[in-house]
């Protein structure tokens, strides 16, 4: 793997189960191919069951693919925080951080771990006695404390209140920027991703629907508002989703020449939420259908 690439997959697919019967099982992930530049903060989004957790587990080396390849940094340069944030329940907070230091000789940064933990719990508190939010902070402290080149996060802040989520996201982004860490973060909270992430992977039905820099993807789309009667003037194949309310139509379209007529359409830039929801609401292969 070159230094300017942090994570790459080619024809990656996984079908759970082994033996002849596994051929009858649906694919959890199929034909997954992308290249993530180093130093990016990548939002991994998609509906439940899309394959997000599977992709992260494959990238972490915890699952073996049925087909294709995944190329990631070596395990000592990679950190992964799963949804259930598995920690040893009978260890104390201090013991857990000491374990992180001993398992990562030469890489462990106690100052980073301390900033993430932020006195969320007494050092002598048992992990099993921590609240969900404090367990999240400890898991992230353990992950960032090893100064990973690639950090994989699966719904990392789902059990935090909005203020704690905002604060911890700020810490996470600051640490990633300071050390050039590449982050791939799965989340259902779209407002959590907008403004924090600069790369996007959209998974649906086990396949990648969108892949690219957020700015490029947004620049490649436009949000149009105009009379419903003018729908047939939109370029064929350009419409991702269109919705009609009374006599007014709103459509997310791909920007392409010729541009929609400004005297017919009000043209605005979509938000990341506009882009994601339109693609998610449109079944694969039926883009352009009216909602």
Secondary structure in CASP SS format (residue, H / E / C, confidence):
PFRMAT SS
TARGET T0000
AUTHOR 0000-0000-0000
METHOD secondary structure of the structure
MODEL  1
X C 1.00
X C 1.00
X C 1.00
X C 1.00
X E 1.00
X E 1.00
X E 1.00
X E 1.00
X E 1.00
X E 1.00
X E 1.00
X E 1.00
X E 1.00
X E 1.00
X C 1.00
X C 1.00
X C 1.00
X C 1.00
X C 1.00
X H 1.00
X H 1.00
X H 1.00
X H 1.00
X H 1.00
X C 1.00
X C 1.00
X C 1.00
X C 1.00
X E 1.00
X E 1.00
X E 1.00
X E 1.00
X E 1.00
X E 1.00
X E 1.00
X E 1.00
X E 1.00
X C 1.00
X C 1.00
X C 1.00
X E 1.00
X E 1.00
X E 1.00
X E 1.00
X E 1.00
X C 1.00
X C 1.00
X C 1.00
X C 1.00
X C 1.00
X C 1.00
X H 1.00
X H 1.00
X H 1.00
X H 1.00
X H 1.00
X H 1.00
X H 1.00
X H 1.00
X C 1.00
X C 1.00
X C 1.00
X C 1.00
X C 1.00
X C 1.00
X C 1.00
X E 1.00
X E 1.00
X E 1.00
X E 1.00
X E 1.00
X E 1.00
X C 1.00
X C 1.00
X H 1.00
X H 1.00
X H 1.00
X E 1.00
X E 1.00
X E 1.00
X E 1.00
X C 1.00
X C 1.00
X C 1.00
X C 1.00
X C 1.00
X C 1.00
X C 1.00
X C 1.00
X C 1.00
X C 1.00
X E 1.00
X H 1.00
X H 1.00
X H 1.00
X H 1.00
X H 1.00
X H 1.00
X H 1.00
X H 1.00
X H 1.00
X H 1.00
X H 1.00
X C 1.00
X C 1.00
X C 1.00
X C 1.00
X C 1.00
X C 1.00
X H 1.00
X H 1.00
X H 1.00
X H 1.00
X H 1.00
X H 1.00
X H 1.00
X H 1.00
X C 1.00
X C 1.00
X C 1.00
X C 1.00
X C 1.00
X C 1.00
X C 1.00
X C 1.00
X E 1.00
X H 1.00
X H 1.00
X H 1.00
X C 1.00
X C 1.00
X H 1.00
X H 1.00
X H 1.00
X H 1.00
X H 1.00
X H 1.00
X H 1.00
X H 1.00
X H 1.00
X H 1.00
X H 1.00
X H 1.00
X H 1.00
X H 1.00
X C 1.00
X C 1.00
X C 1.00
X C 1.00
X E 1.00
X E 1.00
X E 1.00
X E 1.00
X E 1.00
X C 1.00
X C 1.00
X C 1.00
X C 1.00
X C 1.00
X C 1.00
X C 1.00
X H 1.00
X H 1.00
X H 1.00
X H 1.00
X H 1.00
X H 1.00
X H 1.00
X H 1.00
X H 1.00
X H 1.00
X H 1.00
X H 1.00
X H 1.00
X H 1.00
X H 1.00
X H 1.00
X H 1.00
X H 1.00
X C 1.00
X C 1.00
X E 1.00
X E 1.00
X E 1.00
X E 1.00
X E 1.00
X C 1.00
X C 1.00
X C 1.00
X H 1.00
X H 1.00
X H 1.00
X H 1.00
X C 1.00
X C 1.00
X C 1.00
X C 1.00
X C 1.00
X E 1.00
X E 1.00
X E 1.00
X E 1.00
X E 1.00
X E 1.00
X C 1.00
X C 1.00
X E 1.00
X E 1.00
X E 1.00
X E 1.00
X E 1.00
X E 1.00
X E 1.00
X H 1.00
X H 1.00
X H 1.00
X H 1.00
X H 1.00
X H 1.00
X C 1.00
X E 1.00
X E 1.00
X E 1.00
X E 1.00
X E 1.00
X E 1.00
X E 1.00
X H 1.00
X H 1.00
X H 1.00
X H 1.00
X H 1.00
X H 1.00
X C 1.00
X C 1.00
X C 1.00
X C 1.00
X C 1.00
X E 1.00
X E 1.00
X E 1.00
X E 1.00
X E 1.00
X E 1.00
X E 1.00
X C 1.00
X C 1.00
X E 1.00
X E 1.00
X E 1.00
X E 1.00
X E 1.00
X E 1.00
X E 1.00
X C 1.00
X C 1.00
X C 1.00
X C 1.00
X C 1.00
X C 1.00
X C 1.00
X C 1.00
X C 1.00
X C 1.00
X E 1.00
X E 1.00
X E 1.00
X E 1.00
X C 1.00
X C 1.00
X C 1.00
X H 1.00
X H 1.00
X H 1.00
X H 1.00
X H 1.00
X H 1.00
X H 1.00
X H 1.00
X H 1.00
X H 1.00
X C 1.00
X C 1.00
X C 1.00
X C 1.00
X C 1.00
X C 1.00
X C 1.00
X C 1.00
X E 1.00
X C 1.00
END
